Amino acid sequence: MTTQTTTVRLAAGDTEVTVEPEQGCRIASLRVAGTELLLPGEGHGAFVMAPFCGRTDRGRFRSGAETYRLPLNKPPHAIHGFARDGRWRTVRADGRTAAFTWRLGAPWPWPGTVTQLVELAEDGTSLTLTLGVETASDSFPAQAGWHPWWRRNLGRGGSDVRVDFRPAWQEERGPDHLPTGRRIPPRPGPWDDCFGMPDGVDVTLTWPDELELSVTSRAEWLVVYDEQEAAVCVEPQSGPPNGLNTHPRFVTPIEPLEISTTWAWRGLGAGDARDAG
């Protein structure tokens, strides 16, 4: 049965997830035993990036012999796609899983569909998100991923979050915030940078004595942004910033773009978030 609803709430164990389909299908809240893990508010939570991730150089990219121009929603570049601004349709919601769709079109040059599946584990200890990008006609280059804003501090008197990961390389960032094309050894933060993880994204966020959370994905690209005081962003994505130009992945009528990520958590010690009221 097809349903239309403004807010979708999922629950399992002591975890509650709130999805706002009419606000770009963003994960507006992820609460574990009453502790909010995502930075709330418009533009935050965890939003979908599609049909491209990060910045696209001055909004221009080529496909075949044609050059296409996208609106510059963060001049001088286009950034993060348009799915986060769309009003999505709820296809199904059954208590701990839900499915959503969004019609892809102008200002994107090709018609298509973006889907998101949100699946909370039966025991409430993990959340799996899956994105699909399909074309309605011609093939086109695309990217997909997520931009979660994890709270730097859980607000319960504990320490700030630590972010641990072991990338194979870091994409050198130019003064225009785009990768230069040069791969360099990973450097210490703070970051607004892209990293290569050819064996799949695997990141651990630790709020000492409170909570440990893993972000995993078969995707091979990761952006980490930790230059804001309130949050840290850990973004699995199917290609690097400006990837429509440098690493195009074509969506065809017989081969959609699919990507998934799983977020799994466990409490730590006396400060276990599951003890929160």
C-alpha positions, 0 to 999 in steps of 0.5 A: 500500500502506498502512503503519504506522510509528513514524518516517519518514525521507526523504533526497535529496542531502545532506538528511535529514528525520525525521517522527514521525507518532505525535507529531502528524506533526511534522517532528522533524529537518531536517538539511542536510549534517549540520547540524540546522536545527530545534530538537529535542525534544518540542513543537519541530521543526515541528508542524502547526497544525489545525484552528485556528492560534494562540489562540482567544479563551477557547476559544469560537467561533461557527458559524451560530447555535451557540457552541462551546467548545474545551479551554483547552490554554493558559489562558485560551485554546485554542491551535494546534489538536489535530493536534499531539497526534494519532497520525497514520497513515502512508499512503505513504513512498517514500524522499523523499516521504510522506503522512499522515492524521489523523482529526479529531473530539472535542474538535473538534465535527465529524468530518473528516480532516487530511492532510499531504504531505511532499515533499523535492526530488530534489536535496535543496535544498527541502522542500514541505509540504501540508496538507488539511482535509476534512469528513466531513459538515457544513461547519465553519470551520477553519485550518491552518498550521505552527509550525517552531522554527528554531535561532537559532544553528547551533552551528558558531561562526557568528552568530545567524539574521537574519529578513527579510520585508516585510509589508503590515501588522501585526495589533495585539496586545492584552494578551490576546495576541489581535489587536485587529482594528486593522492597524498599520504593521509594528514592529521585534521582538522579536515574538509577532505576526501579519502580513498578506502578501496576495501570499503569505508570503515570509521569508528566514532567514540564518545569516551565512556559513553558510546562507540559507533561504526560507519561502514560501507562497501563504498570506496570514498569518504569525506570527513568534515570536522571544522565546525564546533558542534558536529563532525561529518563522516560521509560515505559516498560513491565517488570523490568531490567533482567526481562527475568530471573525474570519476564518472559512474554511469547509471544505465537502463540495466545498471542502476547506481546502488550504495549502502551504509550501516551505522552500528553502536554500543554503549561504553562503561558507566556512561552507556547512552542506554542508561540515559533517561 
